């Protein structure tokens, strides 16, 4: 449950508080997306919570409310190619750094609150908050912006790459998604560094593929 006094304490000690969070660390495909948000001191957005705890309909509604209420916000994507180059942890932190830097162009924050336990350099004092998207309103707001933006993007990419069922799983490593990558090969939006299962689970995937094809033949 959010603690609406959490951010206020940082406001009283520092000034403008910027929360940042990311979405999409675990998927096999698509970018990792980070958002950064500065909300007004004393702002209360009813119903806001960790994006993972909210329904899609609720996230979509809050997405617009957060953008209307925010003093400044930014949403940044880091591509699958850059994820492969940097590794997913560094890519996630880089995305958050870029999001905060974009926010700074319109309103420089005095302090940054980061979801999780990994610190990064934002050019101002910053603090990690474990499970911050369930505690800090500004981090929760960033969580929603990042999640909704990424989900919308993945739905568009699903139309471009229809063989993988992306609209359903948003790129996450479901059994059906892994099988589709094995059957059709990776697409340009797949993270090559996340595909070790293709070799590791080859026998299991081949058996699943043969079973799938047999079922398809029965239906013909």
GUVO-292015 format. One line per 8 residues: number of its first residue (from 0); their letters; for each residue x, y, z of N, C-alpha, C. Coordinates in Angstrom, 2 decimals, padded with zeros to 5 digits, m for minus. Layout:
BEGIN
NUM) a) X:Y:Z:X:Y:Z:X:Y:Z; ...
//
This chain:
BEGIN
0) xxxxxxxx) 000.84:m001.20:000.00:000.00:000.00:000.00:000.88:001.25:000.00; 000.52:002.22:m000.85:001.33:003.43:m000.92:001.30:004.21:000.39; 002.45:004.79:000.70:002.56:005.68:001.85:002.67:007.10:001.29; 001.57:007.86:001.35:001.56:009.18:000.72:002.46:010.18:001.44; 002.91:009.83:002.65:003.85:010.70:003.35:005.30:010.41:002.96; 005.52:009.28:002.26:006.88:008.87:001.94:007.59:009.93:001.09; 006.98:010.32:m000.02:007.61:011.32:m000.89:007.66:012.68:m000.21; 006.65:012.99:000.60:006.60:014.31:001.25:007.81:014.55:002.15
8) xxxxxxxx) 008.30:013.50:002.78:009.47:013.64:003.64:010.70:014.05:002.82; 010.81:013.49:001.61:011.92:013.88:000.74:011.73:015.29:000.20; 010.48:015.66:m000.08:010.21:017.02:m000.52:010.64:018.01:000.54; 010.33:017.73:001.80:010.65:018.67:002.87:012.16:018.77:003.10; 012.89:017.68:002.79:014.34:017.67:003.01:015.12:018.18:001.81; 014.60:017.96:000.60:015.38:018.25:m000.61:014.71:019.24:m001.56; 013.43:019.03:m001.84:012.77:019.78:m002.90:012.09:018.80:m003.85; 012.08:019.13:m005.13:011.36:018.30:m006.11:011.85:016.85:m006.10
16) xxxxxxxx) 010.89:015.94:m005.97:011.17:014.50:m005.90:010.82:013.87:m007.24; 011.75:013.12:m007.80:011.53:012.40:m009.05:011.58:010.90:m008.78; 010.49:010.20:m009.08:010.47:008.75:m008.97:010.76:008.12:m010.31; 011.48:007.01:m010.31:011.77:006.33:m011.57:011.65:004.81:m011.40; 011.17:004.17:m012.45:010.99:002.73:m012.45:011.04:002.25:m013.89; 011.18:000.92:m014.06:011.25:000.35:m015.40:010.22:m000.77:m015.55; 009.97:m001.14:m016.80:009.11:m002.27:m017.12:009.77:m003.06:m018.24; 009.71:m004.38:m018.12:010.22:m005.21:m019.20:011.62:m005.74:m019.03
24) xxxxxxxx) 012.03:m006.02:m017.80:013.36:m006.63:m017.62:013.37:m008.09:m018.04; 012.26:m008.79:m017.82:012.24:m010.23:m018.01:011.91:m010.76:m019.39; 011.27:m010.00:m020.27:010.85:m010.55:m021.55:011.98:m011.00:m022.46; 011.63:m011.88:m023.39:012.58:m012.34:m024.42:012.66:m011.35:m025.57; 011.65:m010.50:m025.69:011.56:m009.61:m026.85:011.14:m008.22:m026.43; 011.51:m007.26:m027.27:011.10:m005.88:m027.05:012.05:m005.12:m026.15; 011.85:m003.81:m026.05:012.73:m002.97:m025.25:012.43:m003.07:m023.77; 013.37:m002.58:m022.97:013.06:m002.27:m021.59:012.69:m000.79:m021.58
32) xxxxxxxx) 011.65:m000.45:m020.83:011.13:000.91:m020.82:011.21:001.47:m019.40; 011.70:002.69:m019.29:011.76:003.35:m018.00:010.99:004.66:m018.06; 010.44:005.04:m016.93:009.76:006.34:m016.81:010.28:007.06:m015.58; 010.21:008.36:m015.62:010.55:009.20:m014.48:009.44:010.24:m014.33; 009.04:010.51:m013.09:007.88:011.37:m012.83:008.17:012.28:m011.64; 007.85:013.57:m011.81:007.81:014.50:m010.68:006.36:014.90:m010.48; 005.80:014.56:m009.33:004.44:014.95:m008.97:004.49:016.14:m008.02; 003.44:016.95:m007.99:003.42:018.09:m007.06:003.47:017.61:m005.61
40) xxxxxxxx) 004.11:018.39:m004.76:004.14:018.07:m003.34:002.71:018.07:m002.80; 002.34:017.00:m002.13:000.99:016.90:m001.57:m000.03:016.31:m002.51; 000.38:016.02:m003.75:m000.53:015.41:m004.72:m000.92:014.00:m004.24; m002.19:013.66:m004.40:m002.67:012.32:m004.09:m003.45:011.80:m005.29; m002.95:010.75:m005.92:m003.64:010.13:m007.05:m004.34:008.88:m006.53; m005.64:008.95:m006.40:m006.41:007.85:m005.84:m006.31:006.60:m006.71; m006.14:005.46:m006.05:m006.09:004.18:m006.75:m004.74:003.81:m007.31; m003.77:004.72:m007.20:m002.43:004.43:m007.73:m001.75:003.36:m006.87
48) xxxxxxxx) m001.03:002.46:m007.55:m000.32:001.39:m006.86:000.73:000.84:m007.81; 001.48:m000.12:m007.35:002.40:m000.86:m008.20:001.64:m001.32:m009.44; 002.17:m001.03:m010.63:001.45:m001.34:m011.87:001.10:m002.81:m011.99; 001.92:m003.68:m011.41:001.66:m005.13:m011.51:000.43:m005.54:m010.72; 000.01:m004.71:m009.76:m001.15:m005.03:m008.94:m002.45:m004.48:m009.52; m002.34:m003.72:m010.58:m003.51:m003.06:m011.16:m003.99:m003.79:m012.41; m005.28:m003.69:m012.68:m005.80:m004.24:m013.92:m005.36:m003.37:m015.09; m005.42:m003.94:m016.28:m005.06:m003.17:m017.47:m005.94:m001.93:m017.61
56) xxxxxxxx) m007.23:m002.08:m017.36:m008.16:m000.96:m017.46:m007.79:000.15:m016.48; m007.44:m000.23:m015.26:m007.07:000.76:m014.24:m005.75:001.45:m014.61; m004.79:000.68:m015.11:m003.52:001.29:m015.53:m003.74:002.30:m016.64; m004.58:001.94:m017.61:m004.84:002.84:m018.73:m005.46:004.15:m018.24; m006.36:004.07:m017.30:m007.00:005.27:m016.75:m005.97:006.12:m015.99; m005.16:005.46:m015.17:m004.16:006.18:m014.38:m003.08:006.80:m015.26; m002.80:006.16:m016.38:m001.78:006.67:m017.30:m002.08:008.12:m017.67; m003.32:008.40:m018.04:m003.70:009.76:m018.42:m003.73:010.70:m017.22
64) xxxxxxxx) m004.19:010.20:m016.08:m004.24:011.03:m014.87:m002.85:011.44:m014.44; m001.92:010.49:m014.46:m000.54:010.79:m014.05:000.06:011.85:m014.95; m000.12:011.72:m016.25:000.43:012.71:m017.18:m000.18:014.09:m016.95; m001.46:014.14:m016.61:m002.11:015.42:m016.34:m001.61:016.04:m015.04; m001.39:015.21:m014.03:m000.99:015.70:m012.71:000.50:016.02:m012.61; 001.32:015.35:m013.37:002.77:015.47:m013.23:003.27:016.87:m013.58; 004.22:017.33:m012.81:004.92:018.57:m013.15:005.87:018.33:m014.31; 006.40:017.13:m014.37:007.27:016.72:m015.48:007.33:015.20:m015.49
72) xxxxxxxx) 007.42:014.63:m016.69:007.57:013.18:m016.81:008.28:012.86:m018.11; 008.85:011.66:m018.18:009.50:011.20:m019.40:009.43:009.68:m019.45; 009.37:009.16:m020.68:009.35:007.71:m020.91:010.41:007.39:m021.95; 011.28:006.45:m021.63:012.44:006.13:m022.47:012.47:004.63:m022.77; 012.81:004.29:m024.01:012.99:002.90:m024.42:014.47:002.60:m024.64; 014.91:001.43:m024.21:016.25:000.93:m024.56:016.04:m000.35:m025.37; 016.60:m000.38:m026.56:016.32:m001.41:m027.55:016.88:m002.78:m027.18; 016.36:m003.83:m027.81:016.93:m005.17:m027.59:018.42:m005.23:m027.93
80) xxxxxxxx) 018.83:m004.51:m028.96:020.26:m004.51:m029.33:021.12:m003.93:m028.21; 020.63:m002.85:m027.60:021.41:m002.24:m026.52:021.36:m003.10:m025.26; 020.26:m003.78:m025.03:020.18:m004.73:m023.91:021.23:m005.82:m024.08; 021.34:m006.36:m025.30:022.34:m007.40:m025.56:023.76:m006.87:m025.36; 023.96:m005.62:m025.69:025.30:m005.03:m025.57:025.66:m004.74:m024.12; 024.70:m004.23:m023.35:024.99:m003.77:m022.00:024.78:m004.83:m020.92; 023.82:m005.71:m021.10:023.17:m006.65:m020.18:021.94:m005.96:m019.60; 020.98:m006.74:m019.15:019.67:m006.18:m018.81:019.72:m005.26:m017.59
88) xxxxxxxx) 020.56:m005.55:m016.61:020.63:m004.67:m015.44:021.14:m003.29:m015.84; 022.25:m003.25:m016.56:022.80:m001.96:m016.98:021.85:m001.24:m017.92; 021.18:m001.99:m018.78:020.23:m001.37:m019.70:019.07:m000.74:m018.94; 018.59:m001.42:m017.89:017.49:m000.88:m017.09:017.91:000.40:m016.37; 019.09:000.38:m015.78:019.59:001.58:m015.09:019.84:002.71:m016.08; 020.36:002.36:m017.25:020.58:003.37:m018.29:019.27:004.01:m018.71; 018.23:003.19:m018.88:016.92:003.71:m019.25:016.41:004.69:m018.20; 016.58:004.36:m016.92:016.12:005.24:m015.85:016.94:006.53:m015.82
96) xxxxxxxx) 018.26:006.42:m016.04:019.09:007.62:m016.08:018.65:008.55:m017.22; 018.36:007.97:m018.37:017.93:008.79:m019.51:016.57:009.42:m019.26; 015.68:008.68:m018.59:014.36:009.24:m018.29:014.48:010.43:m017.33; 015.30:010.28:m016.31:015.51:011.39:m015.36:016.18:012.57:m016.06; 017.14:012.29:m016.94:017.80:013.37:m017.68:016.80:014.13:m018.55; 015.83:013.41:m019.14:014.80:014.05:m019.95:013.89:014.92:m019.09; 013.54:014.44:m017.92:012.73:015.23:m016.99:013.46:016.50:m016.60; 014.77:016.38:m016.39:015.57:017.52:m015.96:015.53:018.67:m016.98
104) xxxxxxxx) 015.25:018.37:m018.23:015.20:019.40:m019.26:014.08:020.41:m019.00; 013.02:019.97:m018.33:011.90:020.86:m018.05:011.80:021.26:m016.58; 012.22:020.35:m015.68:012.16:020.64:m014.25:013.22:019.82:m013.53; 014.34:020.42:m013.13:015.41:019.66:m012.46:014.96:019.14:m011.11; 015.03:017.82:m010.90:014.68:017.28:m009.59:015.80:017.53:m008.58; 015.42:017.58:m007.31:016.40:017.75:m006.24:016.86:016.40:m005.71; 016.02:015.37:m005.89:016.34:014.03:m005.40:015.61:013.01:m006.27; 016.23:011.86:m006.44:015.64:010.79:m007.25:015.40:009.57:m006.37
112) xxxxxxxx) 014.21:009.00:m006.47:013.87:007.76:m005.79:013.80:006.65:m006.84; 014.57:005.58:m006.63:014.72:004.50:m007.61:014.07:003.24:m007.07; 013.23:002.62:m007.88:012.67:001.35:m007.46:013.75:000.27:m007.46; 013.80:m000.51:m006.39:014.76:m001.62:m006.33:015.92:m001.33:m005.41; 017.01:m002.06:m005.62:018.18:m001.93:m004.74:019.46:m001.61:m005.50; 019.33:m001.20:m006.78:020.52:m000.90:m007.59:020.64:000.60:m007.77; 021.76:001.12:m007.34:022.01:002.56:m007.40:022.59:002.96:m008.74; 022.36:004.20:m009.14:022.93:004.75:m010.37:023.18:006.23:m010.15
120) xxxxxxxx) 023.97:006.83:m011.04:024.32:008.24:m010.93:023.30:009.07:m011.70; 022.59:009.96:m010.99:021.61:010.83:m011.62:022.02:012.29:m011.55; 023.17:012.56:m010.99:023.65:013.93:m010.88:023.08:014.70:m009.70; 022.19:014.06:m008.94:021.61:014.64:m007.72:021.52:013.51:m006.70; 021.28:013.83:m005.45:021.12:012.75:m004.47:020.03:011.77:m004.90; 020.29:010.49:m004.69:019.32:009.48:m005.08:019.29:008.36:m004.04; 018.13:007.71:m003.94:017.94:006.68:m002.94:017.19:005.51:m003.57; 017.67:004.30:m003.30:016.96:003.11:m003.75:015.85:002.80:m002.74
128) xxxxxxxx) 014.75:002.30:m003.25:013.60:001.94:m002.40:013.14:000.55:m002.83; 013.44:m000.45:m002.03:013.02:m001.81:m002.34:011.49:m001.89:m002.32; 010.92:m002.45:m003.38:009.46:m002.47:m003.56:008.89:m001.06:m003.53; 009.67:m000.15:m004.10:009.28:001.26:m004.09:008.00:001.55:m004.81; 007.66:000.73:m005.81:006.41:000.97:m006.54:005.18:000.63:m005.72; 005.38:000.05:m004.54:004.28:m000.20:m003.60:004.31:000.77:m002.41; 005.31:001.66:m002.40:005.51:002.55:m001.26:005.46:004.01:m001.67; 006.24:004.37:m002.67:006.38:005.76:m003.10:005.41:006.08:m004.23
136) xxxxxxxx) 004.67:007.18:m004.09:003.70:007.55:m005.12:004.40:007.90:m006.44; 005.53:008.60:m006.37:006.20:008.99:m007.61:006.80:007.78:m008.32; 007.30:006.80:m007.57:007.80:005.57:m008.20:006.65:004.78:m008.79; 005.54:004.69:m008.06:004.37:003.98:m008.58:003.86:004.63:m009.86; 003.88:005.94:m009.91:003.46:006.65:m011.12:004.38:006.32:m012.28; 005.68:006.29:m012.02:006.64:005.91:m013.07:006.40:004.47:m013.51; 006.08:003.60:m012.57:005.81:002.20:m012.87:004.64:002.07:m013.84; 003.58:002.82:m013.61:002.40:002.76:m014.48:002.72:003.31:m015.86
144) xxxxxxxx) 003.41:004.44:m015.93:003.74:005.02:m017.23:004.60:004.05:m018.06; 005.59:003.45:m017.42:006.48:002.53:m018.14:005.72:001.29:m018.60; 004.90:000.73:m017.73:004.16:m000.49:m018.05:003.17:m000.27:m019.19; 002.37:000.78:m019.11:001.36:001.04:m020.14:002.02:001.34:m021.47; 003.07:002.17:m021.44:003.78:002.49:m022.68:004.33:001.24:m023.33; 004.94:000.38:m022.52:005.55:m000.84:m023.10:004.48:m001.79:m023.63; 003.39:m001.96:m022.89:002.33:m002.85:m023.35:001.75:m002.37:m024.67; 001.54:m001.07:m024.79:001.01:m000.53:m026.04:001.99:m000.77:m027.20
152) xxxxxxxx) 003.26:m000.57:m026.91:004.29:m000.79:m027.94:004.31:m002.24:m028.38; 004.23:m003.17:m027.42:004.28:m004.59:m027.76:003.06:m005.01:m028.57; 001.93:m004.40:m028.32:000.74:m004.71:m029.12:000.92:m004.29:m030.57; 001.60:m003.17:m030.79:001.91:m002.73:m032.15:002.91:m003.69:m032.81; 003.92:m004.10:m032.04:004.92:m005.01:m032.58:004.31:m006.38:m032.88; 003.26:m006.74:m032.16:002.59:m008.02:m032.41:002.01:m008.06:m033.82; 001.57:m006.92:m034.31:001.04:m006.85:m035.67:002.17:m006.99:m036.70; 003.33:m006.49:m036.35:004.48:m006.55:m037.26:005.12:m007.94:m037.27
160) xxxxxxxx) 005.04:m008.62:m036.12:005.63:m009.96:m035.98:004.56:m010.91:m035.45; 003.63:m011.35:m036.30:002.45:m012.08:m035.85:002.68:m013.53:m035.45; 003.87:m014.07:m035.67:004.10:m015.50:m035.43:004.33:m015.85:m033.96; 004.49:m014.85:m033.11:004.98:m015.12:m031.75:003.95:m014.91:m030.64; 002.75:m014.47:m030.97:001.73:m014.27:m029.94:002.04:m013.15:m028.98; 002.74:m012.12:m029.45:003.24:m011.07:m028.57:002.12:m010.28:m027.89; 001.00:m010.11:m028.57:m000.10:m009.35:m027.98:m000.57:m009.99:m026.67; m000.45:m011.30:m026.59:m000.91:m012.03:m025.41:000.09:m011.97:m024.26
168) xxxxxxxx) 001.36:m012.23:m024.55:002.35:m012.34:m023.47:003.29:m011.15:m023.35; 003.18:m010.19:m024.27:003.99:m008.97:m024.26:005.50:m009.25:m024.29; 005.87:m010.41:m024.82:007.29:m010.74:m024.96:007.86:m011.55:m023.83; 007.07:m011.81:m022.79:007.58:m012.57:m021.65:007.77:m014.05:m022.03; 008.62:m014.78:m021.29:009.00:m016.14:m021.68:007.99:m017.21:m021.31; 006.81:m017.14:m021.86:005.81:m018.18:m021.65:006.20:m019.41:m022.47; 005.68:m020.58:m022.13:005.97:m021.78:m022.92:005.62:m021.61:m024.40; 004.48:m020.99:m024.69:004.08:m020.80:m026.07:005.04:m019.87:m026.81
176) xxxxxxxx) 005.51:m018.85:m026.11:006.45:m017.92:m026.74:007.78:m018.61:m027.04; 008.29:m019.36:m026.08:009.54:m020.09:m026.30:009.41:m021.06:m027.47; 008.28:m021.74:m027.54:008.06:m022.69:m028.62:008.01:m021.97:m029.97; 007.38:m020.80:m030.01:007.29:m020.04:m031.25:008.67:m019.58:m031.72; 009.52:m019.19:m030.77:010.89:m018.79:m031.14:011.66:m019.99:m031.67; 011.45:m021.14:m031.05:012.12:m022.36:m031.53:011.63:m022.74:m032.92; 010.33:m022.63:m033.14:009.74:m023.04:m034.42:010.10:m022.07:m035.55; 010.04:m020.79:m035.29:010.18:m019.79:m036.35:011.53:m019.07:m036.33
184) xxxxxxxx) 012.30:m019.29:m035.27:013.54:m018.54:m035.13:013.26:m017.17:m034.54; 014.27:m016.52:m033.97:014.05:m015.21:m033.36:013.77:m014.13:m034.40; 012.97:m013.17:m034.00:012.67:m012.01:m034.84:013.68:m010.90:m034.55; 013.65:m009.81:m035.30:014.56:m008.69:m035.04:014.36:m008.04:m033.67; 013.20:m008.25:m033.04:012.98:m007.62:m031.73:013.30:m008.54:m030.57; 013.79:m009.74:m030.84:014.18:m010.64:m029.75:015.56:m010.30:m029.22; 015.72:m010.47:m027.92:016.99:m010.21:m027.25:017.86:m011.46:m027.37; 018.89:m011.39:m028.16:019.71:m012.58:m028.42:020.33:m013.14:m027.14
192) xxxxxxxx) 020.64:m012.29:m026.20:021.26:m012.74:m024.95:020.28:m013.47:m024.04; 018.99:m013.48:m024.40:017.96:m014.13:m023.59:017.54:m015.49:m024.17; 018.21:m015.94:m025.23:017.72:m017.10:m025.96:018.53:m018.37:m025.73; 019.24:m018.45:m024.62:020.03:m019.64:m024.33:019.16:m020.89:m024.19; 017.87:m020.69:m023.89:016.96:m021.84:m023.73:016.83:m022.62:m025.04; 017.08:m021.98:m026.18:016.94:m022.68:m027.46:017.87:m023.88:m027.55; 019.05:m023.75:m027.00:019.99:m024.87:m026.99:019.79:m025.72:m025.75; 019.61:m025.07:m024.60:019.49:m025.80:m023.34:018.27:m026.72:m023.32
200) xxxxxxxx) 017.16:m026.24:m023.85:015.90:m027.00:m023.80:015.52:m027.57:m025.16; 016.51:m027.81:m026.00:016.23:m028.20:m027.38:015.37:m029.47:m027.48; 015.71:m030.49:m026.71:014.96:m031.75:m026.78:013.50:m031.55:m026.36; 013.30:m030.81:m025.29:011.95:m030.55:m024.80:011.15:m029.73:m025.81; 011.80:m028.73:m026.40:011.13:m027.89:m027.38:010.78:m028.67:m028.65; 011.68:m029.54:m029.07:011.43:m030.34:m030.27:010.24:m031.28:m030.04; 010.18:m031.87:m028.86:009.05:m032.75:m028.54:007.74:m031.97:m028.53; 007.77:m030.77:m027.95:006.58:m029.93:m027.91:006.15:m029.51:m029.32
208) xxxxxxxx) 007.13:m029.23:m030.16:006.83:m028.83:m031.53:006.19:m029.98:m032.32; 006.73:m031.19:m032.16:006.15:m032.34:m032.86:004.73:m032.60:m032.38; 004.49:m032.43:m031.09:003.15:m032.61:m030.54:002.20:m031.56:m031.12; 002.67:m030.32:m031.21:001.86:m029.23:m031.76:001.50:m029.51:m033.22; 002.47:m029.95:m034.00:002.23:m030.21:m035.42:001.29:m031.40:m035.62; 001.42:m032.39:m034.76:000.52:m033.55:m034.85:m000.92:m033.12:m034.59; m001.10:m032.26:m033.61:m002.45:m031.77:m033.30:m003.00:m030.96:m034.46; m002.13:m030.14:m035.06:m002.58:m029.33:m036.22:m002.99:m030.21:m037.38
216) xxxx) m002.26:m031.31:m037.58:m002.60:m032.23:m038.67:m003.94:m032.92:m038.42; m004.22:m033.21:m037.16:m005.49:m033.85:m036.82:m006.68:m032.94:m037.14; m006.45:m031.63:m037.03:m007.53:m030.68:m037.24:m007.75:m030.34:m038.71; m006.86:m030.80:m039.57:m006.99:m030.49:m040.99:m008.09:m031.35:m041.62
//
